[in-house]
Amino acid sequence: MELMKILVTGGGGFLGTYIIKELLKNPSYMVTNFSRHSYVHLEELGVPTIKGDLRKVEDVKRALEFGFDAIFHVAALAGVWGKYEDYYSINFEGTKNLITAAQEYGVKKFIYTSTPSVVFGEGDLMGADESTPYAETHFTSYAETKTMAEKLVLSSASESFLTCAIRPHLIWGPEDPHLFPRVIARAREGKLRVVGSGDNMVDIVYVENAAMAHVQAFQHLSSTRVNGQAYFIGQERPVNLWQFINEVLGVLDIPLINRQIDAKLAFYLGSIFEFIFKFLGIKKPEPPMTRFVALNLSKSHYFSHEKAKKDFGYVPRVSIEEGIKRTFLNRKIQEKA
């Protein structure tokens, strides 16, 4: 059996770990992680780590000297606040370094983890597909630099270097260190408010489904249909954001969110906080409200997944209901044990 050597950047992170687990289901895949740190849970899976920094060309080249057939580029600096230079150097320059070295060392396939934020501006996005243009204005350095990186990835596609970009939306699931832990913490502190009317519909995606989509795209990447393309990934249906949050809080016996703030007021407050934090040079903590957060919490943003279904057979493996059970009901049982 001929082994395919696969490098995953950021494999120790939330999504990266699930992608590695999905890849390991195929005994012909030999998986290696590339990141700045080593991870015990990856070592337990038998996955070695090459330590390095994407921003350093010599680190990237040293890693690719081992000879890889494919790269899953998952690593990124995420967030709604921070120095633009940090986002640019990691998200764009790091991706550029990886692509340049991959082409030099003969890597054949490059799967990039992008974000729907590349098309998210000030308005609602309801059932939008991949023909939706990139946003003219980005309200975070993360979205701006991920857009730059995605454009580079897709424009680098050729017959000898196959690329695609996966855009999973609001990833959640067991071991999530980002999305719902923050929501739950703010709800417990009584600091969470419904922003706007509370009627906005959004895409979410269970982490196992997001990982599966990456691997499916990789397995179909030899097709000219997939090469050079971007794909939105979500669940079987969009959810009402605030109803979904309250459903999760209800499972965890946390008081539901019923207080509201006007969307325009939240956006205005976000502008003020951003100005003050920039003026004072405050990097951490992030502002209590930003324009991007106000828009994200008040606008609808859900997408068509027909392109992913047609091109590589994406259909969510884990339903929303099953995901809630696995993530929050099991957590509640463990907390009470």
C-alpha positions, 0 to 999 in steps of 0.5 A, a space after each residue: 500500500 502506497 502511503 500519501 504523506 499529508 501535512 496539516 498546519 495548526 493540527 493541534 487546534 480545534 478544527 485541525 485536530 478533527 481534520 487529522 482524526 478524519 484523515 487517520 480513518 484512511 490507513 493510506 494517509 500518513 499525517 504530520 502536524 506543523 505548528 509552533 508547539 507540540 501537542 500530547 493529544 496528537 502524539 497519542 494519535 501517533 501524529 508527529 509534529 514539526 515545530 516551526 513558524 509559518 512567518 519564517 521561510 526557513 522553517 516552512 522549507 525545512 518542514 517541506 523537505 520531508 516530502 509531502 503530497 498534500 497540505 491542509 492549511 488550517 493554521 491562522 490568527 483569528 479574532 476581532 481585535 489586535 494589531 493588523 501586522 500580526 494578522 497580516 504576517 500570519 494569515 497572509 505572509 504565512 500562507 504565501 510562504 507555504 504556497 511558495 515552498 509547496 510549489 518549490 517542493 512539488 506538493 500536489 494538493 493544497 486545501 485551505 481553511 478560509 471563512 465566510 467572513 471574506 464576503 461579510 460586509 454590512 448587509 444580510 446574506 441569506 442563502 448566498 452562494 459562492 458567486 457572492 463577491 468579496 466584501 468591499 469593506 472588512 471590519 476586522 483584520 482577520 477578515 481582511 487578511 483571510 480574504 487576501 490569503 484566499 485570493 492567493 490560494 485560488 489564484 495559485 491553482 494550476 494543473 500541477 498545483 491543485 487548490 481549494 478553499 473551504 469556508 466553514 461557518 461558526 464551528 462548534 462541538 466538543 472541545 471548542 475553545 472559542 465560540 461557545 465557551 465565550 458565549 456561555 461565560 458572558 451569559 453566566 456573567 449576565 453580560 450577553 444581550 440580544 443584538 437587534 431584533 433577534 430574528 437573524 438566521 445564521 449558518 453553523 457547522 458542527 466541527 466533525 462536519 467541517 473536518 469531513 468537508 475538508 477531507 472530501 474536497 481533498 479527495 475530489 481535488 483531482 477534478 477540474 471542477 474543484 480545483 481553484 474553487 471556494 466552498 461554503 460549509 454549514 449544517 442541514 439548515 440555518 438557525 435563528 442565532 438567538 434561539 439557538 444560543 438560548 437552546 444551548 443555555 437551557 441545556 446547561 441550566 443557564 438563564 436565557 437571554 431576553 434583554 436586547 440592544 438596538 443593532 444601530 446602537 451596538 454598531 455605534 458603541 462598537 465604533 466608539 470602543 474601537 476608537 478609544 482602544 486604538 487611541 490608547 493602544 489597548 491590545 488586550 482585552 478586546 473591546 466589549 463591543 466592535 462593529 464586526 461583532 455588532 453586525 455578526 450578532 444582528 445580521 443574517 448570514 447563511 449560505 447555499 451549500 449546493 456547490 459543495 454537495 454537487 462537487 464533492 458530495 458534502 452532506 452533514 454527517 452529524 445533525 444539529 440535534 445530535 451535535 447539541 447532545 454530543 456537545 452540551 448535554 454530555 458536558 452537563 452530565 460530566 459537570 454533574 458527575 
